[in-house]
Amino acid sequence: MELLASKKRQKGKALQSWRRDFRKNGSLYLLVLPVVIFYFIFNYMPMYGVLMSFQDFSPRLGIGGSEWVGLQHFRRFLGSTDFQRVFFNTLKISFSTLICEFPTPILLALMLNEMQNRHIKKVVQTLSYLPHFISLVVICGMIKTFVANDGLIGSVIAQMTGNNSSLLMQANKFLPIYVLSSIWQAVGWESIIYLAALAGVDPQLYEAAEIDGAGRIRKIINITLPSISTTIVTMLILRLGKVMNVGYEKIILLYNEVIYDTSDVISTYVYRMGFENQDWGYSAAVGLFNSAINLVLLVFTNTISKKMSGTSLW
């Protein structure tokens, strides 16, 4: 009885504390409310649709009326000839993009941080930010134009290799096109967070290093990079956590049947199975499989980072 009364008192105190906090910071709670509603509607409510993965789903019958098939769709995907192709294409494209793209915003931020001429610095920043604000459809249209057999890049490559077909009709050219265009799109925008981290580095550290005779490279290695290492590790964890989510919009806009063997990934496969073949349950199962791998990678990366560097998301 005493334990029950103690728990009630604790709940009462917690409720009073929450009420006091709400009265004090009510305007802040109201500001965050639209964000909470947005994520609840668009991120949490759709989780109900995960049940489609275990059903022979029919839009006419709905989730409540469709036949339950258990793990049949998962076994079908893992046993299909498409699994190995889309799974390894996803890994290949994701890790190639990660390895090539992830360091470039850091290098750009370091370069801009060391640049003394403000006018040139602003021009470089503006030019590097612009691709992020261009529509993806326009970006892909530009890429197709550049790599066509008579395009700026395609014609040069054609003269060097003797192959006059568009680069997007050559399976072995898709990966470099995707990675290089991703770097062009993201390098400027992603450098902003590193520039913000660099702005927080104590200038006295640089002054002390100069007194000790350290040059610019030595200061970057011993002061700048260690000072922003937490930001770098956090961004790396977030990137590894979505390594399986290769952007299907860009790939769908660029690829074609000729290069399916190297360009088809899980997200585009889900799109085709769901919207073109109308195999809704199977498509949902493949998407859930992909999300499960992302979750495992995120938890694994976060755990390793926490043990090795003490930096983690939770």
Salt bridges, closest charged atoms under 4 A:
ASP82 OD1 - ARG85 NH2 2.76
GLU101 OE2 - ARG239 NH1 3.48
GLU114 OE1 - ARG216 NE 3.26
GLU190 OE1 - ARG239 NH1 3.93
GLU210 OE2 - LYS219 NZ 3.02
ASP264 OD2 - ARG85 NH1 2.65
ASP264 OD1 - ARG272 NH1 2.78
ASP279 OD2 - ARG76 NH1 2.77
